[in-house]
């Protein structure tokens, strides 16, 4: 199977859209959330609203720690990320970035999903992780193949109708 060359061990393949979404999140955390939290802490301390054992201060500091942690996580992702060139996305088999039209064999329903790295997965937007049960089942398969996998609702069977970028 002709998956994109991965530069260095541990590289993470991201679609251009996924990369942009994560960049936007980092910018928001850096330019909006971090200053908001710092202002809340500064203003409250200036007005004496926090005492040493004030739970509100603890909550703001916890939020600050979560924001800083997520920013570090995103920076780490960017350090290991390789952005897929659309030409690298396979159409002869299912790979990272492939848009797959599936037919539910049991209920005659058709739908599209895009297979992405787990970091950009969002089932509400039909972006499924290559590590999910469905992603694992379809990965590497071709048009016409029927795949089967277990879900909390029981076994699912899907036929691959098309693969595109």
C-alpha positions in Angstrom: 0.0 0.0 0.0 1.3 3.4 -0.9 1.0 5.4 2.2 2.8 8.8 2.3 6.4 8.8 3.3 6.7 9.7 6.9 9.6 11.9 7.8 11.1 10.4 11.0 9.7 8.0 13.4 6.6 9.1 15.3 5.4 11.5 12.7 1.7 12.3 12.8 -0.1 12.7 9.5 -2.6 15.5 9.5 -4.9 16.7 6.8 -4.4 20.4 5.8 -7.8 21.1 7.4 -6.9 19.3 10.6 -3.6 21.2 10.8 -5.4 24.5 10.3 -8.0 23.7 12.9 -5.3 22.9 15.5 -3.4 26.0 14.6 -6.5 28.1 15.1 -7.0 26.5 18.5 -3.4 27.3 19.5 -3.8 30.9 18.4 -7.1 31.2 20.4 -5.5 29.8 23.5 -2.4 32.0 23.1 -4.1 35.2 22.1 -7.4 35.1 23.9 -7.7 32.5 26.7 -4.2 33.0 28.2 -4.6 36.8 28.5 -8.2 36.4 29.8 -7.1 34.1 32.6 -4.1 36.3 33.5 -6.4 39.4 33.6 -8.9 37.5 35.9 -6.1 36.6 38.3 -4.5 40.0 38.2 -7.8 41.9 38.7 -9.0 39.7 41.5 -5.7 39.9 43.3 -5.6 43.7 43.0 -9.1 43.9 44.4 -8.3 41.4 47.2 -11.1 39.0 46.0 -9.0 35.9 46.5 -7.7 34.6 49.7 -5.1 31.9 50.0 -7.7 29.2 50.4 -10.2 30.7 48.0 -11.7 28.0 45.8 -12.3 30.6 43.0 -8.6 31.3 42.8 -8.0 27.5 42.7 -10.5 27.2 39.8 -8.8 29.9 37.8 -5.4 28.5 38.4 -6.6 25.1 37.4 -8.1 26.6 34.2 -4.7 28.3 33.6 -2.9 25.0 34.0 -5.3 23.3 31.6 -4.8 26.0 28.9 -1.0 25.8 29.3 -1.1 22.0 29.1 -3.1 22.1 26.0 -0.8 24.7 24.4 2.2 22.5 25.1 0.3 19.4 23.7 -0.5 21.3 20.5 3.1 22.5 20.1 4.3 18.9 20.5 1.8 17.8 17.9 3.1 20.5 15.4 6.7 19.3 16.2 5.8 15.8 15.0 3.2 16.6 12.4 3.5 16.1 8.7 0.8 17.8 6.6 -0.6 15.6 3.9 -0.4 16.9 0.4 -3.7 16.2 -1.2 -1.9 14.2 -3.9 -0.6 11.9 -1.1 -4.1 10.8 -0.1 -4.8 7.4 -1.7 -7.8 6.8 -3.8 -7.1 3.1 -4.7 -7.4 2.0 -1.1 -8.5 3.7 2.2 -5.7 5.6 3.9 -5.3 8.7 6.1 -7.2 11.6 4.5 -9.4 9.3 2.3 -13.1 10.2 2.0 -14.9 6.9 1.9 -18.5 6.3 0.8 -19.9 3.4 2.8 -23.1 1.5 2.5 -24.5 -0.1 5.7 -25.2 -3.6 4.4 -27.8 -4.4 7.0 -30.0 -1.3 6.7 -29.2 0.0 3.1 -27.9 3.4 4.2 -25.1 5.3 2.5 -22.8 7.9 4.1 -19.4 9.4 3.7 -16.6 9.5 6.3 -13.1 10.9 6.2 -10.3 8.8 7.8 -8.0 11.0 9.9 -5.5 10.7 12.6 -7.0 10.4 16.1 -6.0 13.9 17.0 -8.3 15.4 14.4 -11.2 12.9 14.7 -14.7 14.3 15.2 -17.5 11.9 14.6 -20.0 14.8 14.6 -18.2 16.0 11.4 -17.8 12.5 9.9 -14.1 12.6 10.7 -13.2 9.1 12.0 -10.0 8.1 13.6 -7.9 5.5 11.8 -7.6 3.9 15.3 -11.3 3.6 15.8 -13.1 0.3 15.2 -14.6 1.7 11.9 -11.3 3.3 10.9 -9.3 0.2 11.6 -11.9 -2.0 9.7 -11.8 0.1 6.5 -8.1 1.1 6.5 -6.3 -0.4 3.6 -9.4 -1.8 1.9 -10.6 -1.1 -1.6 -13.8 -0.2 -3.4 -16.1 -3.2 -3.4 -14.7 -4.7 -0.2 -17.1 -5.4 2.7 -15.7 -4.9 6.2 -17.1 -6.0 9.5 -16.4 -4.7 13.0 -17.8 -4.7 16.5 -19.5 -1.7 18.1 -21.4 -1.3 21.4 -24.6 -1.9 19.3 -23.3 -5.1 17.9 -21.6 -6.1 14.6 -21.6 -3.6 11.7 -21.0 -4.5 8.1 -20.2 -1.8 5.5 -19.4 -2.0 1.8 -16.9 0.5 0.4 -18.6 2.2 -2.5 -16.0 4.8 -3.4 -12.8 6.4 -2.2 -11.7 9.9 -3.0 -9.6 12.8 -1.7 
